[in-house]
């Protein structure tokens, strides 16, 4: 890797870290298509590098949001059991799947989640402050309304199933399971998008940490690319957290849908 490539990867890592922190998706959703389409790495190599940046994003975001009650630790730890199981299964099977199959999975997941996000732009999961959140629900201060938000977790079996699939997607594609978990938790499980993004940011790091060593053991992680990407991601995470606190919920959802659509289209041409 020459100096120009290092600077490009570092800059892209900055963008990926910003969006990953802002939306709880993990920077891999931006990084993987670039590494595959521009630097011509295999999807397995790109996934291995991306998992390293997901760990960095998760640590930075979790540390920043821990004091604002956005992370639902109880819900996150329950779902992480399913997510980690899916990640381990994917890490063991990813080496045996074709590039076409992995690319099709990437395109299908991102396109479907973009559509769900658009359909629920104006729906919010908010209860009256006097309502008890239940065992897995929580409350936090919402900058949009200037008041405390209370929510309950619904359809836990669906959340567990989505978390297993998200772990699988993360392990296979290196994009961070938040691309599936955040929209599902927000759309069907009653979790506001800010809380879903913060909780997902914590979870994706644990999942990536359980999967990344498998990629490294198979020799598909390029340390020089990974190092440049991680440095960029750590810088971008700070910007993403500041924007996430300032932007309104509807704009966060619109941004998520746009990012997912563009990334899906950027990879779809490889199937032709």
Secondary structure, DSSP 8 states (H G I E B T S, - for coil): --HHHHHHHHHHHHHHHHHHHHHSS-THHHHHHHHHHTS---HHHHHHHHHHHHHHHHHHHHHHHGGGT-S-HHHHHHHHHHHHHHHHHHHHHGGGS-HHHHHHHHHHHHHHHHHHHHHTTT----B-TTS--TTT-EEEEETTTTEEEEE----HHHHHHHHHHHHHHHHHH-S-THHHHHHHHHHHS---HHHHHHHHHHHHHHHHHHHHHHHHHTT---HHHHHHHHHHHHHHHHHHHHHHHHS-HHHHHHHHHHHHHHHHHHHHGGG-
